[in-house]
């Protein structure tokens, strides 16, 4: 079992030595720092399970600014504040600024060990839950935009209110909708879905709300609509911008009143959580009269915007590896790997079709590869490659872009542990730090 790592920050060297010895004997892996410079250096280069920070640390005299900064940059790092006798109000203020708990000096070792155990257990469970949630989301990416997206999906799943998902074609709006549903209280049920672009205009009402027998010519028997099937469940309406104006008014009633009316039938109550998606900007569409403003305001109680692939280039190598492995496994093909040049080439494309297009191109590469290595030529075989290449850059810029993406991918595989990543890349740790700095790579918490 791995020892719990603790970063102990205090300018009292005697306190550091004694506390470090006690914690080490109790089975903790302790790193001591006595200056803010050392504290920041260790936080940037190493991973810790818990941080113990002295209330009287010099850098905290600015109104807990450094504590707030630590909490912002390392949100998953629990901070236990150490306060002197009589500093309880300050300790309470510290918790408001991001600390998880506090303990008074002189320390009672049994009390300290109990607090550390509770903190580590709480964050272990929290990390496990977050990992389960990310697995349930089913989308891949380690970039900052994707981390933000994952947080928004998890947040949206916790509330029973409408969610609007926006993004270009191929970014994964349907995946996001399924993720919101799976993580919600309705997750044990199948998600009810409709693509509004595939329903003929004159059939919308019958499809959505259903009809009673004899409601119109040919209605020989009653039929349930999508909303009835989605009662006490989530209902995903894809391409909602294609909804006719007259149907939009009825959808507004469903959201605001919780009521539907079958064709030829009576009003009945319904409990449905609507998740909608569009590749068009509904705000612009509503300003031009193509979508009801009042409906838009109801639909976007929570609004999730999925970034295009070109805004998260660092995710491309990981996605390409995943699509390669998945396609080989699904088609019983011996494993194949992408060459370094192939990954660099993928990182340089415009990807107007986003992740869906990347998946298709990678699968084409697997099919065309003559051996177990996929080269650039395997992607471009054939007259129509299905995408436009970005403007050519210098060889230096191409390699730099790939190098950044490759190092970020390697860091992610090693939980952002710089030492392990350096070993995997056969690099000296200090040289890797220089690369991380020069390429503008942001180290994240595990």
C-alpha positions in Angstrom: 0.0 0.0 0.0 1.4 3.4 -0.9 2.3 5.8 1.9 0.3 9.0 2.2 2.4 11.9 1.1 2.3 15.1 3.2 3.8 18.5 2.4 4.5 20.3 5.7 5.0 24.1 5.4 6.2 26.0 8.4 8.9 28.5 9.1 9.7 26.9 12.5 12.5 24.5 11.8 12.3 22.8 15.1 8.6 22.2 14.6 9.3 20.8 11.1 11.9 18.4 12.4 9.8 17.1 15.3 6.5 16.8 13.4 8.2 15.2 10.4 9.7 12.6 12.6 6.4 11.8 14.3 4.5 11.5 11.0 7.3 9.4 9.4 7.1 7.0 12.3 3.4 6.8 11.8 3.8 5.7 8.2 3.5 9.0 6.3 5.9 10.2 3.6 6.7 13.8 4.7 8.3 16.7 2.7 9.2 19.8 4.7 9.5 23.4 3.4 10.2 26.5 5.4 9.8 29.2 2.6 7.0 30.0 0.1 9.4 29.6 -2.8 10.2 26.0 -1.8 6.5 25.4 -1.2 5.6 26.5 -4.7 8.4 24.6 -6.3 7.4 21.3 -4.7 3.7 21.9 -5.5 4.6 22.4 -9.2 7.0 19.4 -9.4 5.5 16.7 -7.2 2.2 15.2 -6.1 1.0 15.3 -2.5 -2.0 13.7 -0.8 -2.3 16.3 2.0 -0.7 19.7 2.7 -0.2 21.0 6.3 0.2 24.8 6.2 1.1 27.0 9.2 -1.2 29.9 9.8 1.7 32.1 10.6 3.6 31.3 7.4 5.0 34.7 6.2 3.2 34.5 2.8 -0.2 34.2 4.5 -0.1 37.8 5.8 -1.8 39.1 2.7 -5.2 38.0 3.7 -4.9 34.3 2.8 -4.3 35.2 -0.8 -1.7 32.4 -1.2 -4.1 29.9 0.4 -6.8 30.8 -2.2 -4.1 30.6 -4.9 -3.1 27.1 -3.8 -6.8 26.0 -3.7 -7.4 27.4 -7.2 -4.3 25.8 -8.7 -4.6 22.5 -6.8 -8.3 22.0 -6.1 -7.9 18.4 -5.2 -5.2 19.0 -2.6 -6.7 19.1 0.9 -5.0 21.7 3.2 -4.9 21.2 7.0 -4.2 24.6 8.6 -2.0 24.7 11.7 -3.0 27.5 14.0 -1.5 28.9 17.2 -3.5 29.1 20.4 -6.0 31.9 20.1 -6.1 32.0 16.3 -9.4 30.2 15.9 -11.1 33.1 14.0 -8.2 33.1 11.5 -8.5 29.3 11.2 -12.2 29.6 10.4 -11.4 32.3 7.8 -8.8 29.9 6.3 -11.4 27.3 5.8 -13.6 29.8 4.0 -10.5 30.4 1.7 -10.2 26.7 0.8 -8.6 24.9 3.8 -10.3 21.6 4.7 -9.7 21.7 8.4 -7.4 23.2 11.1 -5.5 22.0 14.2 -4.0 24.0 17.0 -0.4 24.1 18.3 1.0 22.5 20.4 -0.1 19.5 18.4 -1.6 16.4 20.0 -0.1 13.7 17.8 -3.1 11.4 18.3 -5.5 14.2 17.4 -3.3 15.0 14.3 -3.2 11.5 13.1 -7.0 11.2 13.4 -7.5 14.4 11.4 -5.0 13.2 8.7 -6.8 9.8 8.5 -10.2 11.4 8.1 -8.9 13.9 5.4 -7.2 11.2 3.4 -10.2 8.9 3.6 -12.6 11.6 2.6 -10.5 12.5 -0.5 -9.9 8.9 -1.4 -13.6 8.4 -1.6 -14.0 11.7 -3.4 -11.4 10.7 -6.0 -13.0 7.3 -6.5 -16.4 8.9 -7.1 -14.8 11.4 -9.5 -13.1 8.5 -11.4 -16.3 6.6 -11.6 -18.1 9.7 -12.9 -15.4 10.3 -15.5 -15.7 6.7 -16.6 -19.5 7.0 -16.8 -19.1 10.1 -19.0 -17.4 8.0 -21.7 -15.6 11.0 -23.3 -11.8 11.2 -23.5 -9.5 14.1 -23.0 -6.9 15.4 -20.5 -6.8 19.1 -21.7 -8.1 22.0 -19.6 -11.2 22.5 -21.8 -12.1 18.8 -21.3 -11.6 18.9 -17.6 -13.9 21.9 -17.5 -16.4 20.0 -19.7 -16.4 17.0 -17.3 -17.0 19.2 -14.4 -20.0 20.8 -16.2 -21.4 17.4 -17.1 -21.2 16.2 -13.5 -22.7 19.4 -12.2 -25.6 19.3 -14.7 -26.4 15.7 -13.8 -27.0 16.7 -10.1 -30.0 18.9 -10.9 -33.4 18.1 -12.3 -33.6 21.0 -14.8 -33.3 21.5 -18.6 -29.8 21.3 -20.1 -28.8 22.7 -23.5 -25.7 21.3 -25.1 -24.0 23.3 -27.9 -21.1 22.6 -30.2 -20.0 22.0 -33.7 -20.9 18.8 -35.7 -18.9 15.9 -34.5 -17.7 17.2 -31.1 -19.8 14.6 -29.1 -23.0 16.4 -28.1 -24.9 13.1 -27.9 -22.2 11.5 -25.8 -22.5 14.4 -23.4 -26.2 14.0 -23.3 -26.0 10.3 -22.4 -23.4 11.2 -19.8 -25.6 13.7 -18.1 -28.4 11.1 -18.1 -26.3 8.3 -16.8 -25.0 10.3 -13.9 -28.5 11.6 -13.0 -31.2 10.1 -10.8 -32.7 8.6 -14.0 -29.5 6.9 -14.9 -30.8 3.3 -14.4 -33.3 3.9 -17.3 -32.7 4.0 -21.0 -32.4 7.6 -22.4 -35.4 8.5 -24.7 -34.0 10.2 -27.8 -35.3 12.0 -30.9 -33.5 13.7 -33.7 -35.6 16.7 -34.6 -34.0 16.9 -38.0 -35.3 13.5 -39.0 -39.0 14.1 -38.2 -41.3 15.4 -41.0 -42.8 18.7 -40.1 -46.4 17.5 -40.2 -45.7 14.5 -37.9 -43.9 16.4 -35.0 -47.0 16.7 -32.8 -48.0 13.1 -33.2 -44.5 11.8 -32.6 -43.9 14.0 -29.5 -47.3 14.0 -27.8 -49.0 10.9 -29.3 -52.7 10.7 -30.3 -55.9 9.0 -29.4 -57.9 6.7 -31.6 -59.9 8.6 -34.2 -57.9 11.8 -33.7 -57.4 12.0 -37.4 -58.1 10.0 -40.5 -56.1 6.8 -40.3 -55.7 6.9 -36.5 -57.1 3.4 -36.0 -55.6 3.0 -32.5 -54.1 5.2 -29.9 -50.3 5.8 -29.9 -48.0 7.0 -27.2 -45.7 9.9 -27.9 -42.1 10.4 -27.0 -43.0 12.4 -23.9 -45.1 9.6 -22.5 -42.2 7.2 -23.0 -39.9 9.7 -21.3 -42.2 10.2 -18.2 -40.1 10.1 -15.0 -37.0 10.0 -17.2 -34.7 12.1 -19.3 -35.6 13.0 -22.9 -32.8 14.0 -25.3 -33.9 16.2 -28.2 -31.1 16.5 -30.7 -30.9 19.3 -33.3 -33.7 21.1 -31.5 -33.2 24.1 -33.8 -35.2 22.1 -36.4 -38.3 22.2 -34.2 -41.2 24.0 -36.0 -42.4 27.2 -34.4 -45.9 25.9 -33.6 -44.4 22.9 -31.8 -42.0 25.1 -29.9 -45.0 26.7 -28.2 -46.2 23.3 -27.0 -42.8 22.3 -25.8 -42.7 25.5 -23.8 -45.9 24.4 -22.1 -44.3 21.0 -21.3 -41.4 22.7 -19.5 -43.3 25.5 -17.7 -46.5 23.6 -16.8 -45.4 19.9 -16.9 -48.3 19.1 -19.1 -48.9 17.4 -22.5 -52.0 17.0 -24.6 -52.3 14.1 -27.1 -54.0 14.8 -30.4 -57.7 14.2 -29.7 -57.0 13.7 -26.0 -57.1 15.4 -22.7 -54.3 17.3 -20.8 -52.2 15.1 -18.6 -49.3 15.7 -16.3 -45.8 14.7 -17.2 -42.4 14.7 -15.4 -39.6 14.8 -18.0 -36.1 16.2 -17.7 -35.3 17.7 -21.2 -31.7 17.6 -22.5 -31.4 19.4 -25.9 -28.6 19.9 -28.3 -27.9 22.1 -31.3 -24.9 22.8 -33.6 -26.4 26.2 -34.3 -26.2 29.3 -32.0 -29.8 29.4 -30.7 -29.3 33.0 -29.4 -28.5 34.2 -32.9 -31.4 32.1 -34.3 -33.8 33.5 -31.8 -32.7 37.1 -32.6 -33.5 36.4 -36.3 -36.9 35.0 -35.5 -36.0 31.4 -36.1 -36.4 30.2 -32.5 -38.6 31.3 -29.6 -36.7 33.4 -27.1 -39.0 32.3 -24.2 -38.3 28.6 -25.1 -34.5 29.2 -25.3 -34.6 30.8 -21.8 -36.3 27.6 -20.5 -34.0 25.2 -22.3 -30.7 26.7 -21.2 -31.2 26.7 -17.5 -27.8 24.9 -17.7 -25.7 25.4 -20.8 -22.9 23.1 -21.7 -20.6 24.2 -24.6 -18.4 21.4 -26.0 -15.1 22.8 -27.5 -14.1 21.9 -31.0 -11.1 19.6 -31.5 -8.9 22.4 -32.8 -9.1 24.0 -29.3 -7.7 21.0 -27.6 -5.0 19.7 -29.9 -3.2 18.1 -26.9 -6.0 15.5 -26.7 -5.4 14.2 -30.3 -2.6 11.7 -29.6 -4.6 10.1 -26.8 -7.8 10.0 -28.9 -5.9 8.6 -31.9 -4.4 5.8 -29.8 -7.8 5.0 -28.3 -9.5 4.8 -31.7 -6.7 2.7 -33.1 -6.9 0.2 -30.3 -10.7 0.1 -30.3 -10.9 -0.5 -34.0 -8.3 -3.2 -34.0 -10.1 -5.0 -31.0 -13.6 -4.6 -32.6 -12.4 -6.1 -35.9 -10.1 -8.8 -34.5 -7.0 -7.1 -36.1 -3.6 -7.6 -34.5 -2.6 -4.4 -32.5 -1.2 -1.5 -34.5 0.5 1.7 -33.4 0.8 5.2 -34.8 4.2 6.4 -35.8 5.5 9.7 -34.2 5.2 11.4 -37.6 1.6 10.2 -38.0 0.7 11.7 -34.6 2.4 14.9 -35.5 0.5 15.0 -38.8 -2.8 14.5 -37.0 -2.1 17.3 -34.7 -1.6 19.7 -37.6 -5.0 19.2 -39.3 -8.0 21.5 -39.0 -10.5 18.8 -38.1 -13.7 20.6 -39.3 -15.6 17.4 -38.5 -14.0 17.3 -35.0 -13.7 14.0 -33.1 -16.0 12.1 -35.4 -13.8 13.0 -38.4 -10.6 12.1 -36.4 -12.1 8.7 -35.6 -12.9 8.0 -39.3 -9.4 9.1 -40.5 -7.7 6.9 -37.8 -9.8 3.9 -38.8 -8.9 4.5 -42.4 -5.2 4.5 -41.4 -5.6 1.1 -39.6 -7.2 -0.4 -42.7 -4.6 0.9 -45.1 -1.5 0.1 -42.9 0.7 -2.5 -44.5 2.2 -3.6 -41.2 1.8 -3.0 -37.5 2.8 0.7 -37.8 0.4 3.4 -39.1 2.2 6.1 -41.2 1.0 9.4 -42.6 0.5 7.9 -46.1 -2.0 5.5 -44.6 -4.3 8.4 -43.8 -4.0 10.1 -47.2 -4.5 7.1 -49.4 -7.4 7.7 -51.8 -8.6 10.8 -53.8 -10.8 12.3 -51.0 -9.3 12.4 -47.6 -12.4 14.1 -46.2 -10.8 17.0 -44.6 -8.7 20.1 -45.2 -5.2 20.5 -44.0 -4.2 23.5 -41.9 -2.0 26.1 -43.4 1.5 24.7 -43.6 3.9 25.8 -40.9 7.6 25.5 -40.5 9.0 22.1 -39.5 10.0 23.6 -36.2 6.4 24.7 -35.4 5.0 21.2 -36.4 7.5 19.4 -34.2 7.0 21.8 -31.3 3.2 21.3 -31.5 3.5 17.6 -31.5 6.2 17.6 -28.8 3.8 19.5 -26.5 0.9 17.2 -27.2 3.1 14.1 -26.7 4.6 15.3 -23.4 1.1 16.3 -22.1 -0.2 12.9 -23.0 2.7 11.2 -21.3 2.2 13.3 -18.1 -1.5 12.3 -18.1 -0.6 8.6 -18.4 1.6 8.9 -15.3 -0.9 11.0 -13.2 1.3 14.1 -13.8 4.2 12.6 -11.9 7.2 14.3 -13.5 9.7 11.7 -12.3 7.8 8.8 -13.7 7.2 10.7 -17.0 10.9 11.5 -17.3 11.7 7.8 -16.9 9.2 6.8 -19.5 10.5 9.4 -22.0 14.1 8.5 -21.1 14.8 12.1 -20.1 16.5 13.7 -17.2 14.0 15.1 -14.8 15.5 18.6 -14.9 15.4 18.6 -18.7 11.8 17.6 -18.7 11.0 20.5 -16.3 12.7 22.8 -18.8 10.6 21.4 -21.6 7.4 21.7 -19.6 8.2 25.4 -18.9 9.3 26.3 -22.5 6.3 24.6 -24.1 3.8 26.3 -21.6 2.5 23.0 -20.3 0.4 23.3 -17.1 0.9 20.6 -14.5 -2.3 19.3 -13.1 -3.2 17.5 -9.9 -3.8 13.8 -10.2 
